[in-house]
């Protein structure tokens, strides 16, 4: 969920192997392959980033290129964030009026969950609208029907619903703002001093996954399913001995990365137990989960700690449901149930509710789409995977990792990321002058 220092501008997949190249490499075979997909009629998968990709001034690149829609978007954001003045919103999203640098208070304010979630959604939707206007011509049919699939990481799922026309922008902003507010409220993060240690949070963990190389030091029994099962079993054992403890898998992001959420001490204990369990079967493995990183968040996203917000979110959604629309030309995969395509208003409501506290099966979502495309004739021209939004290069990296391990059609993974000059952002804005 949290943004990492990762950049991905272009990834070309041939069968199971992907080659990363930047747009500066314009004369090689990977560029030729990417041009073939771009100029053809590829199946399209759009994906949207979640919380953790926000940063101060994240709307400033859009203001330069799309001033009217950006200003209108900030006004719409102000409607769901009434405690912020127009001046405050402009400072946080566009930059200080006097041209000075952002200060520590700005950084803290932007990362506040109740602000970050609607701000990320707005940024992604504005970029998506520009994308449709610019790249719709890749498909000769109605541009609104050009995407076979959409997925969003956590909060990004709500963005996908807006992009697909299931929700209006105003509905998406209201839902995401309320979602963030309730998450802060249930954990007490809305009242605590920022320096206060809540004892809650998340760890990103690199999993010791076996590859198919003969020289791989990781035993073959350690596949992703086995590691997840071991962690879940250890979490259950720890909870029995320590009632009330919460240490849960929150995201399975790629074949070799997961995120755990809950009480930080409980997570540490569970990972130590998992290490011991694996070493019983493979004594030479040592400490497997030493490559873990505490994320700079104080809310245990996608854990049962947040489940109590469901009744209030349900009321919010049902009060708006009359204006929801069913997905039409685009299939949206649910984060918490990747085999399911949202097909009704109730599906939309449940996806938003479950997406507040159920795990995000991102890796499985990508695999499920690959399976559906491989089972149909829609991917004969290749598959274009496109990340849309500020920080979407990070999410694209996760897609890349999964596609490397998944037999598929020839694919091109790009991102339209206003925070990454190496992404398709430059291609997008180059014709808007």
N, C-alpha and C positions, 0 to 999 in steps of 0.2 A: 504493500500500500504506500510505502514511503518512497519518494524519489531517490534514486541512487545516481552516482556519477557515471552514467552510462550514455553513450551516444550511438545511435544506429541510423544511418542515412539510407542504406539500400541493402537489401538482402535478396539474393536470387537463389531459389531452391531448384536443384535438379535431382529428381527422385528424392532420396533421403538426405542429400548433401547440399548444404547452403554455403554460398561464398559471399562474404561481406565486402562491399566496395563502396566508395563514396562517389558522388556525382563528378568529382574532379577527374575520375578515371573514365574518360569518355570514349576510348578507342578499343577496349578489350571485348572479349566474347561475352562476359557477363552483362555488359551494357547492351550488347546486341540482343541478348535474351530478354532483358528488361524492356527494351523497345518493342520486341515482338509482342510481349504481353500487353504493353500499353496501347499499341496500335490495333490490337485485335479486339476480341469481345470476351474478356475474361470473366469468370465468376468473381464476384466482389464480396469481400468480408471487411466491414468497417468495425474498428474497435476503439473504445474510448477509455481514457485513464481515470483513475480514482483519486482519493485524497492522498496527499503527500507530494503531488506535482505542483502545488501552488507556490507562488513566489511574489514578492512585492513588484508592482509594475507589470503584471503579466498581461494586461490589456494594452499596454503602450504600443506593441507592434501592430495591433489591429487598428488602433486609433489612427496611426499614420496611413494605413492603407484603406480602411473602411470607417471613416470618421462618423458618418451618420448612424450606422447600425451600432457602432460601439457606444456612442452617447445614449442612444435609445436603450441599449442593453443595461447600461449603468443605472438609468432611471428605473427600469423594471426591477433591477436588483434592490434598489432603494425601497421599493414597495414591500419587499419581504424582509428587509432589514431596517425597520423604522428607527432603531436606536442610532443609526449612522446618518450623519448629515451628508449632503451631496458633496461637500468639500472633503469630508473624510474618505468617502468612497473613491473620489477622484485621486486623492493622494495615494491611497493604498493600491489602486489598480492601474493608475497612469503614471504616478510619480509626483514628488513635491512640486508645487507650482513655481517655486523659486529656482528650480533646477538643482537643488542640493541632493545629497545622497539620502537613502533610506536609513533610519536609525533603528536601534534595537527594539523600540516600541512598535515600529512599523512591522518588523519581522514577526514579533509576537502576535500582533493583531491579525496578520494575514493567515497565520497558522492556527488561529482559533477555529475549532471545528464548525461552529455555527456560522462562521463567515466563509471559511474555506470551501465548504461543500457547495453552496449556491454559486460562489465565485468561479469555481472550477467548471461547474455545469454551464454557466453562461459563456465562459471563454471557449469551451469545446463546441457549443452550439453555434457561436458566431463563426468559428473556423469551419465547422461543417457547412454552414450556409454558403460561405465563400467557396468551399470545395465543390459543392454541387453546381454553383454558378460557373466555375472554371472547368471542372473535369466532367461535367455531365455529357459533354460531346463525345466522350469515349464510348458511350452507348447511344446508338441511334434512336432508341425508344425513349419513352418518358423518363427524364432524369430522376424523378422521384421513385422510379421502380428499378434503378440500376444496381441496387445492392441486394444480393441474394441473402446475406446474413449480416446481422449486427450483434455485437456483444460489448459489454462494458464491465470493467473491473470495479466491483463494489459500487460506489457512487456512480461510476460510469454506466452502470446498467440503467439508471434513471435517465442519463444523457441519451442513451441509445433509444429509449422510449420516446423522448422528445424528437430526436432525429427521424425516427420512423413514423412520426405523426400520431402516435398513441396519446401523447400528452402535448399540450401547448407549452411554449416556453414559460409562460407565467405559472402554469401548474407545476412544471418541473422545478422552478425556482422556489415556489412555496413548499413543495414536498421536501426538497433537499435542505432548505433552511430549517424547517420543523424537525427533520431527521437529526440534523446537527445539534439543534437546541436540546432535544430530548436526550441525546447521547451525553451531552455535557451535564444535564440535570441529573440523570440517573447515577452518574459517577461522581457528582459533586464538583466536576471540573469547572462549572460555571461560577463557583464562589471562591475557589482556592487561589491562593497566591501562586503565580507561575513557578516560583522556586520551590514550592512545597512538593514533597515526594509522596505520591498517592499509593505507591506500592503496586500500581497497575500498569500494564503496558504490553509491549509486543517484542518478540525476537524474530529476526529473519535468520533462517538456518540453511546452510548448505548441506544437503543430504549426501551421504556416502553411497552413491548409486553405482551398481556394477555396470560396466560397459561390456561390449562383446570382444574386446581386445584380449588376446592370449596373455598379454603382459600386465593386464589390469590387476592391481593389488587387492581390489575389493572382491570378496567372494561372490559367486553368482547368485547365491540365495538372497543377496541384498538388493532386490529390485525395489522400485518405489512403493509398491503395494506392501511388501514385507516391512519396510521401514515405517510406513504410516501405521501399520497394524501394531508393531512393537511399541511405538510411542503412545498410541491409544490405549493399549493394554496397561502400560506403565502409568498412564494418567489415571486410569480406573483404579489401579492398586493404590496409588498415592491418595486418591480421594477417599478411599475406604479407611485409610489410616489417619487421614486428616480431613474430617468432614468440613465442608464449606470451601475446600481448596478448589481453585479453578485454574487449570492449565490445559488448553485445548488447541487443536490445530485450527487456525483461522483461514489460511490460504494455502492451497497447493498450486503454486505459481508456474512451475516448470518441472521437468523430470528430476531436477536436482535442487530445487529450492522450495521450502515451505516456510510459513510464518506461524508462530505460536502466540496465543493471546491469553490474557488472564492476569493472575497475580505473579509478579516477577519471580519471587522466591519459589513458588510452586513450579513454575516453568523450569527453573534451574534444577530443582530436585528431580523432576520427571526426566529431563535430559540425562542426568547422571544415572538414573535407573535404566534408561534405554541403552546407554553406553555399556553398562554392566551386563545387560541381557545379551547384547550382540557379542560381547567379548566371551561369553560362555560358549558360543558357537564358533567364534573366530578369535582365539586368544591373542593373535598378533596384530589385531586391528588398532589397539590403543584407544585414545580418546577421539571418537568419531565426530562429535558435535562441537568440537572446539571452534569451528568456523561459524560462530553465531554472532549476531550483531543486534544490540538493543536499539530499537527504533525510537526516534525522538518524539514519541507520542505518550500521552498519559491516559488515554481512553483505550480499553481492551476491545478494539473493533472485532466484530464477528465472533464474539464469545457469548456464552449464556448469561453473562453479567448484564448484557444489554437487552435480554429478552423481555424484561418488564416494560419496555417502551412500546411493545406491540399494541396493547389496547388503545393507547392514545394515538398512535400512528394510524390504526385502523379507523378511528373516528375521523381523522383528517382526510383519509383517502375516500371513505364512503361519502363524506360530504361533498367531494369533488367528482365522484365516479360517474355522474351523469354526463360529464363532459369528456370522459375517456373514450378513446376509439380503439377498436381491435386492430392489431397489426394486419396490414393488407399485403403489399407486395414484398415486404421484407420479413424474413424469419429472424426472430430474436430468441437467443438461447438464454435460459435462466442460469444465473450464477450458482445457485444452490442445487440445481437439478439439471445438469447439462444435457441429459437425453431429452429434455422437454422443450418444446417450442411454444412460446406464448401465443395462445390462440383465442383468448376471450378477455373480457374486462376483468373477470375474476382472476384469471391467470396473471394479469398485470398487477392487480392489487396484492396477490400473494407473493409475487416476485419481489415487490418493493418491501413488503413486511418481512419476509424471510431473509431478504438481503440486509436487514439491519443487524442480525445476530447469527445467522447460519454461515457456515464456511463458504468461501469462494473457491470453486473448483475450476480455476482458470485453465490449467493444463488439460483437464478432461474436456472443457468446453471447446478448446482448439481442436483436440482429437475428434470430438463428436462432429464438428463441422467438416473436418477432413473426411471422415467416414461417410457423411451424407453426400458430400460432393463426389467422392469416389464411387458411390453407389448410383450416381445419376449421370446424365450426359451434359450437365450444365457447365462442366469445367474443361471442356475440350479445348478451349482457348487459353488454358492456364487459370491460375487463381491469383488475384490481386488482394493482398492483405494490407489494409491501410489504417494506420493509427491516426486518430483525429484529436488534436487538442494540445494544449500547453503541457509539455512533459510526456507526450505520447511516445517519444523515442524509447523511453524506459520500458513501457509496456510492450513495444515492438520487440525489444530484446527478449522478453519472456516468450513471445510467440515464436521467435527464431529458435529458441532452445527446444521448444516442443516439436517444431517442424523438422528439426535435425534428426529427431528420433522417430519420426512418423512417415511411413511410405505415403507419398502423395503425388498429385499432379505437379507439373512445373509451376512454381509459385514465385511471386515477387512480394516482398514485405517492405513497405515504405512507411514513413510517418510524415504527417503535416503538423510539425511541431514548431510553434512560434518561439520556443526557447532554444531551438537548435538550428543554427544557421546551415548545418550540413544536411538538414532534412529537406523534404519536399516543400517546405514553407517558401523557400526562395523561388521555386518553380511556380508556386501558386501566385505569389505577388508580382512576379516578373511581368505578367500580362495585365496587371491592374494599374497600369500607369498611362 
